[in-house]
């Protein structure tokens, strides 16, 4: 199963696997904002919104895509791990007869495959070696090198509700996830985030679903040699993945960025973006980015490699600018 959304980035997948592995190690082994009346997210009107033009449309697309992708992928932490996922880390020792050893509050150190460590603290309140309501997990990545990536910083999660076996074939729950200067570096690209958000997760019959509620989160780093600093506010994101690996994602958020002169845009999924199994990018769906004076940028996938970007700079409803880009140019 592929839990990724807009782009099949390895960094969040690694984050997903490391988190599940860390929980298994801690156990000793074994296997928000408001909504409108119609249930839709209620987003504030941006007071400093960007006028989208033929000169800045690509920066607006990058800010929206990078932010949504990172959040959805990071939120998929509970869906990519579990027994047999093979993180490349030193696997925890199983207890007698292969059962997990309940440890209560425990601290462990995991050695990463290419060097560095993960320091893990797991508070198992009912001492049953499984994630339950009230249990919490904290991970401190210290120069952890894995699959060509370098991880640094802190990650935490607290279960608000949970049922089933974390990382297993069937589970569901609501968790609060926090990132503290959590940074992933791959080649010349760097992604770091600070903030917290609520995640609802479920998995059954090989299919999975995650939903995120993000009040505010800071995301910064370097992409294609250029630095960025994004702020995501009042976001609602969702990702569904079938047993065959087809992913469908939706997002609504307000995103501001230094790449947008400190101004903001509103991001809304018009038609859910669909990424086929094994593909890196969506091949269908539609995303709308709205700026000042009703200026708009519409993104429509043409294939799993290319996307059409259309600009309505004067907000009259006519998209006068049309540009076809490779998905890899945007994120």
C-alpha positions as CSV (number, residue, x, y, z in Angstrom):
1,X,0.0,0.0,0.0
2,X,1.2,3.5,-0.9
3,X,0.0,6.1,1.7
4,X,1.3,9.0,-0.3
5,X,-0.8,11.7,-1.9
6,X,0.2,14.4,-4.3
7,X,3.7,13.2,-4.9
8,X,5.2,9.9,-3.8
9,X,7.9,11.6,-1.7
10,X,10.2,9.2,0.1
11,X,10.7,11.6,3.1
12,X,7.2,11.3,4.5
13,X,7.1,7.6,3.7
14,X,10.3,7.2,5.7
15,X,8.7,9.3,8.5
16,X,5.7,6.9,8.5
17,X,7.8,3.8,8.7
18,X,10.1,5.2,11.4
19,X,7.2,6.2,13.6
20,X,5.6,2.7,13.4
21,X,9.0,1.1,14.0
22,X,9.7,3.3,16.9
23,X,6.4,2.4,18.6
24,X,7.2,-1.3,18.0
25,X,10.6,-0.8,19.6
26,X,9.1,1.1,22.6
27,X,6.7,-1.8,23.1
28,X,9.5,-4.3,22.9
29,X,8.6,-6.0,19.6
30,X,5.6,-7.9,18.3
31,X,3.9,-7.9,15.2
32,X,-8.9,22.7,15.0
33,X,-10.8,25.2,13.2
34,X,-14.5,25.5,12.7
35,X,-16.7,24.2,9.9
36,X,-19.7,25.7,8.1
37,X,-23.3,24.5,8.4
38,X,-22.8,22.2,5.4
39,X,-19.7,20.6,7.0
40,X,-17.3,22.4,4.7
41,X,-14.3,24.2,6.2
42,X,-14.9,27.8,7.1
43,X,-11.8,29.8,6.0
44,X,-11.1,33.4,6.8
45,X,-10.9,35.9,4.0
46,X,-7.3,36.7,3.5
47,X,-6.5,40.3,4.4
48,X,-3.2,40.3,2.6
49,X,-3.9,38.1,-0.4
50,X,-1.8,37.8,-3.5
51,X,-2.9,39.0,-6.9
52,X,-2.1,36.0,-9.1
53,X,-0.5,36.9,-12.4
54,X,1.4,35.3,-15.3
55,X,4.6,36.3,-13.4
56,X,3.9,34.6,-10.1
57,X,1.6,31.7,-10.8
58,X,4.3,29.1,-10.6
59,X,5.4,30.3,-7.1
60,X,1.7,30.1,-6.0
61,X,1.4,26.6,-7.3
62,X,4.6,25.5,-5.6
63,X,3.5,26.9,-2.2
64,X,0.2,25.2,-2.4
65,X,1.5,21.8,-3.6
66,X,4.5,21.6,-1.3
67,X,2.4,22.5,1.8
68,X,-0.4,20.1,1.0
69,X,1.8,17.3,0.0
70,X,4.1,17.5,3.1
71,X,1.1,17.6,5.5
72,X,-0.8,14.7,3.9
73,X,2.4,12.6,3.8
74,X,3.4,13.4,7.3
75,X,-0.1,12.7,8.5
76,X,0.2,9.2,6.9
77,X,2.7,8.2,9.6
78,X,0.3,5.5,10.9
79,X,-0.4,3.9,7.6
80,X,3.1,3.0,6.3
81,X,4.6,0.9,9.1
82,X,3.9,-2.1,11.1
83,X,5.3,-5.6,11.2
84,X,7.1,-6.5,8.0
85,X,7.3,-3.0,6.7
86,X,11.1,-3.1,6.7
87,X,12.3,0.3,7.8
88,X,16.0,-0.7,7.6
89,X,16.4,0.1,11.3
90,X,17.5,-2.4,13.8
91,X,14.4,-4.4,14.5
92,X,13.2,-4.7,18.1
93,X,13.6,-7.9,20.0
94,X,10.4,-9.9,20.4
95,X,9.2,-11.0,23.8
96,X,8.7,-14.6,24.9
97,X,6.7,-16.6,22.2
98,X,6.8,-13.5,19.9
99,X,4.6,-11.4,22.2
100,X,5.2,-7.7,22.8
101,X,6.5,-6.8,26.2
102,X,4.5,-4.2,28.0
103,X,6.9,-1.7,29.4
104,X,4.8,1.2,30.7
105,X,6.9,4.3,30.3
106,X,10.0,3.4,28.4
107,X,12.9,5.0,26.5
108,X,14.8,3.3,23.7
109,X,17.5,4.2,21.2
110,X,17.3,2.9,17.6
111,X,20.3,3.0,15.3
112,X,19.5,4.3,11.8
113,X,20.7,2.3,8.8
114,X,23.4,4.7,7.6
115,X,24.2,6.2,11.0
116,X,22.7,8.4,13.7
117,X,19.9,7.5,16.0
118,X,16.3,7.9,17.0
119,X,15.6,8.3,20.7
120,X,12.1,7.1,21.5
121,X,10.0,7.6,24.6
122,X,6.7,5.7,24.8
123,X,4.2,6.3,27.6
124,X,1.9,3.2,27.7
125,X,-0.6,4.3,30.3
126,X,-2.4,0.9,30.7
127,X,0.8,-1.1,30.1
128,X,-0.7,-3.2,27.3
129,X,2.1,-2.6,24.7
130,X,-0.4,-1.1,22.2
131,X,-1.4,2.5,21.3
132,X,-4.5,3.5,23.2
133,X,-6.3,6.7,24.2
134,X,-4.0,8.8,26.4
135,X,-0.8,7.0,25.3
136,X,1.9,9.2,23.8
137,X,5.1,8.7,21.7
138,X,8.0,11.1,21.3
139,X,10.8,10.7,18.8
140,X,14.0,12.7,18.7
141,X,15.9,12.2,15.5
142,X,19.7,12.9,15.8
143,X,21.5,12.9,12.5
144,X,19.5,9.8,11.5
145,X,20.6,8.7,8.0
146,X,18.2,6.4,6.2
147,X,17.8,5.6,2.5
148,X,19.9,8.6,1.4
149,X,18.1,11.0,3.7
150,X,19.1,12.9,6.9
151,X,16.5,13.4,9.6
152,X,16.8,15.8,12.5
153,X,14.4,17.1,15.2
154,X,11.4,16.1,17.2
155,X,8.1,14.3,16.4
156,X,5.4,13.5,18.9
157,X,1.9,12.0,18.9
158,X,-0.8,11.5,21.5
159,X,-3.7,9.2,21.0
160,X,-7.1,10.8,21.7
161,X,-9.0,7.7,20.7
162,X,-7.7,4.4,19.2
163,X,-8.9,0.9,18.5
164,X,-7.1,-2.1,16.9
165,X,-3.4,-2.7,16.7
166,X,-1.3,0.2,15.6
167,X,0.5,-0.6,12.3
168,X,-1.6,-3.7,11.8
169,X,-4.1,-4.6,9.1
170,X,-7.1,-3.0,10.9
171,X,-7.1,0.0,13.2
172,X,-8.6,3.5,13.6
173,X,-8.2,6.5,15.8
174,X,-7.7,10.2,16.4
175,X,-4.3,11.5,17.3
176,X,-2.6,14.8,18.0
177,X,0.7,15.0,16.1
178,X,3.4,17.6,16.7
179,X,6.5,18.5,14.8
180,X,9.4,20.4,16.4
181,X,11.9,21.6,13.9
182,X,11.5,18.2,12.3
183,X,13.7,18.3,9.2
184,X,14.2,15.9,6.3
185,X,17.1,16.5,3.9
186,X,17.4,14.7,0.6
187,X,20.0,15.9,-1.9
188,X,19.7,19.6,-2.2
189,X,16.1,19.7,-1.0
190,X,15.3,20.3,2.6
191,X,11.9,20.2,4.4
192,X,11.3,21.3,8.0
193,X,8.2,21.9,10.0
194,X,7.1,23.2,13.4
195,X,3.5,23.0,14.6
196,X,0.8,20.5,15.5
197,X,-2.3,19.1,13.9
198,X,-5.0,16.5,14.5
199,X,-5.0,13.3,12.4
200,X,-7.8,10.8,12.1
201,X,-6.7,7.5,10.7
202,X,-8.3,4.2,9.7
203,X,-7.2,1.1,7.9
204,X,-9.2,-2.0,7.0
205,X,-9.2,-4.6,4.2
206,X,-6.0,-3.1,2.7
207,X,-7.7,0.4,2.3
208,X,-6.7,3.4,4.3
209,X,-7.9,6.9,5.0
210,X,-6.5,9.9,6.9
211,X,-8.0,13.3,7.6
212,X,-6.1,16.3,8.9
213,X,-7.2,19.4,10.7
214,X,-4.4,22.1,10.8
215,X,-5.0,25.3,12.7
216,X,-1.5,26.7,11.9
217,X,1.8,25.2,10.9
218,X,5.1,26.6,9.7
219,X,7.0,24.8,6.9
220,X,10.4,25.9,5.6
221,X,13.3,24.6,3.6
222,X,14.9,24.6,0.2
223,X,13.4,23.4,-3.1
224,X,15.2,23.5,-6.4
225,X,18.0,25.5,-4.8
226,X,15.6,28.3,-3.6
227,X,14.6,28.8,0.1
228,X,11.0,28.9,1.1
229,X,9.0,29.6,4.3
230,X,5.3,28.7,4.2
231,X,2.6,29.2,6.7
232,X,-0.4,27.0,6.5
233,X,-3.6,28.0,8.3
234,X,-7.1,26.6,8.8
235,X,-6.5,23.6,6.6
236,X,-8.6,20.5,6.1
237,X,-6.9,17.7,4.1
238,X,-7.9,14.1,3.4
239,X,-6.3,11.1,1.7
240,X,-7.9,7.8,0.7
241,X,-5.9,4.9,-0.6
242,X,-7.4,1.7,-2.0
243,X,-6.1,-1.8,-1.4
244,X,-4.8,-1.5,-5.0
245,X,-2.7,1.6,-4.2
246,X,-4.8,4.2,-5.9
247,X,-4.8,7.5,-3.9
248,X,-7.4,10.2,-3.8
249,X,-6.6,13.5,-2.0
250,X,-8.4,16.7,-1.3
251,X,-7.3,19.9,0.5
252,X,-8.5,23.3,1.6
253,X,-6.2,25.8,3.2
254,X,-4.9,29.3,3.4
255,X,-1.2,29.4,2.5
256,X,1.2,32.4,2.9
257,X,4.9,32.4,1.9
258,X,8.0,34.4,1.4
259,X,7.9,33.2,-2.1
260,X,4.6,35.1,-2.4
261,X,6.0,38.3,-1.0
262,X,4.6,37.4,2.4
263,X,1.1,37.3,1.0
264,X,-1.5,34.5,1.0
265,X,-3.7,32.4,-1.3
266,X,-6.6,30.1,-0.7
267,X,-6.3,26.6,-1.9
268,X,-9.3,24.4,-2.7
269,X,-9.7,21.0,-4.4
270,X,-12.5,21.3,-7.0
271,X,-12.3,17.6,-8.0
272,X,-10.2,15.1,-5.9
273,X,-6.8,14.5,-7.2
274,X,-6.2,10.9,-8.2
275,X,-2.8,9.3,-8.2
276,X,-2.6,5.8,-9.7
277,X,-0.7,3.0,-8.0
278,X,3.0,3.3,-8.6
279,X,2.8,6.8,-10.0
280,X,4.5,9.9,-8.5
281,X,2.0,12.5,-9.5
282,X,-1.8,12.8,-10.0
283,X,-3.2,12.0,-13.4
284,X,-6.7,13.5,-12.9
285,X,-8.6,16.0,-10.7
286,X,-8.5,19.7,-10.3
287,X,-7.2,22.3,-7.9
288,X,-8.1,26.0,-7.6
289,X,-5.9,28.6,-6.0
290,X,-7.6,32.0,-5.4
291,X,-5.9,35.3,-4.7
292,X,-6.7,39.0,-4.5
293,X,-9.5,40.5,-6.5
294,X,-10.8,37.0,-7.5
295,X,-7.6,36.3,-9.4
296,X,-7.3,32.5,-9.9
297,X,-4.9,29.7,-10.8
298,X,-6.5,26.4,-11.9
299,X,-4.4,23.2,-12.0
300,X,-5.6,20.3,-14.0
301,X,-3.5,17.2,-14.4
302,X,-3.0,16.1,-18.0
303,X,-1.2,12.9,-17.1
304,X,1.0,11.5,-14.4
305,X,3.9,13.6,-15.7
306,X,2.3,16.9,-16.8
307,X,-0.2,19.5,-15.4
308,X,-2.0,22.4,-17.1
309,X,-1.9,25.7,-15.2
310,X,-4.4,28.4,-16.2
311,X,-4.3,32.0,-14.9
312,X,-7.3,34.4,-14.6
313,X,-5.4,37.5,-13.5
314,X,-8.2,40.0,-13.6
315,X,-10.8,37.7,-12.0
316,X,-13.4,38.0,-14.8
317,X,-13.8,34.2,-15.1
318,X,-11.8,33.9,-18.2
319,X,-8.5,32.0,-18.0
320,X,-6.3,34.0,-20.3
321,X,-3.0,32.3,-19.5
322,X,-2.4,28.6,-20.2
323,X,0.9,26.9,-19.3
324,X,1.8,23.2,-19.4
325,X,4.4,22.2,-16.9
326,X,6.1,19.0,-15.8
327,X,4.9,18.0,-12.3
328,X,8.6,17.8,-11.3
329,X,9.0,21.5,-12.0
330,X,6.6,22.4,-9.2
331,X,7.6,20.1,-6.3
